[in-house]
Amino acid sequence: MIKERTCLTMNEAKEILEGLKENDRNKDIKTFIKKFAKLDEKESKKLKEKLESLNLMKLRQIDIVKIVDVCPENAVELNKIFTEISLDADETSKILDAIKNN
């Protein structure tokens, strides 16, 4: 039964898996996360907090999670995350600065 829906970064999902019983499926997921997560747990949490503190109206929780997981390096990569909306130059620069200064 689903009790709550929350957007999680890959590292947050990994933390939850650590508390569960070890099985092949969990091992596969952990391997995937280890392979594709660009930041460690501490950096991931710090970047997520920075992005949330920007208080940008267009930046939803799901977008923040995607940004943390992908860590886009330029405006083109960042805009690929936002399919439903477009960011202006100021919003883009704020997000990219937060990523670079993490």
C-alpha positions as CSV (number, residue, x, y, z in Angstrom):
1,M,0.0,0.0,0.0
2,I,1.4,3.4,-1.0
3,K,1.3,5.7,2.0
4,E,3.1,8.7,0.7
5,R,4.7,9.9,-2.6
6,T,8.0,11.8,-2.3
7,C,10.6,12.7,-4.8
8,L,13.9,11.3,-3.8
9,T,17.4,11.7,-5.2
10,M,19.3,8.5,-6.0
11,N,21.4,8.9,-2.8
12,E,18.2,9.3,-0.7
13,A,16.8,6.1,-2.2
14,K,20.1,4.4,-1.5
15,E,19.8,5.4,2.2
16,I,16.3,3.9,2.4
17,L,17.6,0.7,0.7
18,E,20.3,0.4,3.4
19,G,17.6,-0.1,6.0
20,L,15.9,-2.9,4.1
21,K,16.6,-6.6,4.0
22,E,19.4,-7.4,1.5
23,N,18.2,-9.2,-1.7
24,D,19.2,-9.3,-5.4
25,R,16.9,-6.5,-6.4
26,N,18.3,-4.2,-3.7
27,K,21.8,-5.1,-4.8
28,D,21.0,-4.3,-8.4
29,I,19.5,-0.9,-7.5
30,K,22.5,0.0,-5.3
31,T,24.9,-1.0,-8.1
32,F,22.9,1.3,-10.5
33,I,23.0,4.2,-8.0
34,K,26.7,3.7,-7.4
35,K,27.3,3.8,-11.2
36,F,25.2,6.8,-12.1
37,A,25.0,9.1,-9.1
38,K,27.4,12.0,-9.7
39,L,27.5,13.2,-6.1
40,D,27.9,11.5,-2.8
41,E,25.3,11.6,-0.1
42,K,26.6,14.7,1.7
43,E,27.0,16.7,-1.6
44,S,23.7,15.6,-2.8
45,K,21.9,16.7,0.3
46,K,23.8,20.1,0.3
47,L,22.9,20.8,-3.4
48,K,19.3,19.9,-2.8
49,E,19.1,22.3,0.1
50,K,20.7,25.1,-2.0
51,L,18.3,24.6,-4.8
52,E,15.3,24.7,-2.5
53,S,16.6,27.9,-0.9
54,L,16.6,29.6,-4.3
55,N,12.8,29.8,-4.0
56,L,12.2,29.9,-7.7
57,M,8.5,29.6,-8.6
58,K,9.2,27.3,-11.6
59,L,11.4,24.9,-9.7
60,R,9.3,22.0,-8.4
61,Q,10.6,19.2,-6.1
62,I,10.8,16.7,-8.9
63,D,12.9,19.2,-10.9
64,I,15.2,19.7,-8.0
65,V,15.7,15.9,-7.6
66,K,16.5,15.6,-11.3
67,I,19.0,18.4,-11.2
68,V,20.8,16.9,-8.2
69,D,20.9,13.5,-9.9
70,V,22.1,14.7,-13.3
71,C,24.2,17.8,-12.3
72,P,23.9,19.6,-15.6
73,E,27.0,21.6,-16.5
74,N,25.4,24.2,-18.9
75,A,22.2,25.8,-19.9
76,V,21.5,23.3,-22.7
77,E,21.7,20.3,-20.3
78,L,19.7,22.1,-17.7
79,N,16.9,23.0,-20.1
80,K,16.5,19.3,-21.1
81,I,15.2,18.7,-17.6
82,F,12.5,21.2,-18.0
83,T,10.1,19.9,-20.6
84,E,6.9,21.7,-19.6
85,I,8.4,25.1,-18.9
86,S,11.3,27.3,-19.9
87,L,13.6,29.1,-17.6
88,D,14.8,32.6,-18.1
89,A,18.5,33.5,-18.1
90,D,18.5,34.7,-14.5
91,E,16.9,31.4,-13.2
92,T,19.2,29.3,-15.3
93,S,22.3,31.2,-14.0
94,K,21.1,30.9,-10.4
95,I,20.7,27.1,-10.7
96,L,24.0,26.6,-12.5
97,D,25.8,28.7,-9.9
98,A,24.3,26.6,-7.1
99,I,25.6,23.5,-8.9
100,K,29.1,24.9,-9.5
101,N,29.4,26.2,-6.0
102,N,28.4,22.9,-4.3
